[in-house]
Amino acid sequence: NGVDADFHMLMKAYQSMRADDFVLFLEMFLAEGRQINATDKQGRTVLSYAAEHRNSGEFVEALHAKGAA
């Protein structure tokens, strides 16, 4: 399907997890050497999507804390 595997995994985690579980997921995700700034076909990161959502503050903070840009 052409979607970056790291982006896909990170987006699914963002969409389906509570914020505290997402923080734990990010730790494991990064420990596996995965890319927190992976992009979709439009060149957007999960952080760029999360930043647009009104109730995503904890997710945005978690992504920033782990180096997302």
Secondary structure, 3 states (H helix, E strand, C coil): CCCCHHHHHHHHHHHHCCHHHHHHHHHHHHHCCCCCCCCCCCCCCHHHHHCCCCCCHHHHHHHHHCCCC
